[in-house]
């Protein structure tokens, strides 16, 4: 039996590409944390007084593997796993927004995290609708 229990169609191709694009963006954010950690952390919304780069590298590696995971799940059309990836990702985005708000209070960083959480929630709901249709 096919993983998605329906024939593959272009009808839901946009969900695959949303997952791939989100994974690609997250991977780029992770790479940026490894290459320019202080700038990436500042844009993330962390206060400038964070010392050293260990935390930055940890965040970078987290983002890279999670981004690659989204790309792979999207290309394999692992719908249930993708739904949960986006749903749990939304929670992380909202938690990151709270961290950014309490750390630096930068409106741009806060907006980025909140909008990312809304995006992830929307994609999770779209995949859920696809699974129940």
Helices and strands as residue ranges (DSSP letters): G 10-12, H 13-35, H 37-44, H 54-75, H 79-103, H 107-132
